[in-house]
Amino acid sequence: MENQDGTPIKIGVMDSGMGGLSVLRMLLSLPYRAHYVYYGDLKNAPYGERHTDEVLALTRDVCRELLSRQVSAILLACNTATSAAASELRAELPIPVFGMEPAIKPALLTHPDERIALLATSVTHREEKLRNLKLSLSAEERIVHLNCDGLATLVDLGKFKEAEIFLRKILEPVKLEGIRTLVLGCTHYVFLKGLLLSVYPEAILHDGNEGTMRHLIRSLQLERFPGTSSFELFFSGREKETDAYLLGKRLLDENE
């Protein structure tokens, strides 16, 4: 999928902050010709501790900003934004809107006789999207909910030592119950995989990034356009080349 003038398709990628960079990092590793416009709404972060209506309004504003930059599709690389806004924005916007889904189904299918723990924000935990997914899988009794409000902010600020302390505290009950399968229900948490495994070496981690990436590639037929991708970063409330941009570029360069 290219623009009529032969330039690469522009794909907008949004998140409340740094988390969506974990998805962008995967997209940039692929041999497809596309230009990604990343918008992290740090000015209004974190989304996960806001009311649903607020998250919808903020996500809508970011999508309008991306539309003004002539993107041809938008990826809500934020589980909270997807939970609160994806359905409405798909009905409102004239371009495809993609979203994130916690990897609950593959985790349950891979470990059919075990309980799993879902690490997510309060918005993701309480929204109808997750309730419907659990009902469709008949999995209400198999999922332990871990409210991780505040953890995404630590990633946005690059405070990984504090994130480790947070994880040690919240995972202690899970470890005592012998629940090994952890579903990362926020794109920020993908940057914490190494810390998670250092805190809980027996853990088995699942995230939805790869599934989302495959769906986007298939839907936009990116495989038809081999080549090299490019990107640009924007963070609301931050000047270029400030600490936020430096952290963002460092996270993009890191290996999992």
Secondary structure, DSSP 4 states (H G I P E B T S, - for coil): -B-TTSPBEEEEEEESSSTTHHHHHHHHTSSB-EEEEEEE-GGG--STTS-HHHHHHHHHHHHHHHHHTT-SEEEE--HHHHHHHHHHHHHH-SS-EE----THHHHHHHSTTS-EEEEE-HHHHHSHHHHHHHHHHT-GGGEEEEE-TTHHHHHHTT-HHHHHHHHHHHHHHHHHHT--EEEE-SGGGGGGHHHHHHH-TT-EEEESHHHHHHHHHHHHTGGGSBS--EEEEEETT--TTSHHHHHHHHHHH---
